[in-house]
């Protein structure tokens, strides 16, 4: 049963990573990256590394996507301001 859980978690990681790479919009990429972080946290928990899973949950699925979304938002605002100045 444990081998099946590991296999399912690995397939989910591969699928969500592929979707993250295939997504072109940076805002959507950040959201898919958050999903990938949650799936990786589940994988680490299944592999009996709950401390690494909790770290991944905090950093990989919360902090990093949030920073990416804020950066994308700031870049879009800056581009809009530069477009209206011309």
CORHU-V664241 format. One record per residue. N is the residue number from 1. SS is DSSP state (H for helix, E for strand, L for the rest). Layout:
n:N ss:SS
n:N ss:SS
This chain:
n:1 ss:L
n:2 ss:H
n:3 ss:H
n:4 ss:H
n:5 ss:H
n:6 ss:H
n:7 ss:H
n:8 ss:H
n:9 ss:H
n:10 ss:H
n:11 ss:H
n:12 ss:H
n:13 ss:H
n:14 ss:H
n:15 ss:H
n:16 ss:H
n:17 ss:H
n:18 ss:H
n:19 ss:H
n:20 ss:H
n:21 ss:H
n:22 ss:H
n:23 ss:L
n:24 ss:L
n:25 ss:L
n:26 ss:H
n:27 ss:H
n:28 ss:H
n:29 ss:H
n:30 ss:H
n:31 ss:H
n:32 ss:H
n:33 ss:H
n:34 ss:H
n:35 ss:H
n:36 ss:H
n:37 ss:H
n:38 ss:H
n:39 ss:H
n:40 ss:H
n:41 ss:H
n:42 ss:H
n:43 ss:H
n:44 ss:H
n:45 ss:H
n:46 ss:H
n:47 ss:L
n:48 ss:L
n:49 ss:L
n:50 ss:H
n:51 ss:H
n:52 ss:H
n:53 ss:H
n:54 ss:H
n:55 ss:H
n:56 ss:H
n:57 ss:H
n:58 ss:H
n:59 ss:H
n:60 ss:H
n:61 ss:H
n:62 ss:H
n:63 ss:H
n:64 ss:H
n:65 ss:H
n:66 ss:H
n:67 ss:H
n:68 ss:H
n:69 ss:H
n:70 ss:H
n:71 ss:H
n:72 ss:H
n:73 ss:H
n:74 ss:H
n:75 ss:H
n:76 ss:H
n:77 ss:H
n:78 ss:H
n:79 ss:H
n:80 ss:H
n:81 ss:H
n:82 ss:H
n:83 ss:H
n:84 ss:H
n:85 ss:H
n:86 ss:L
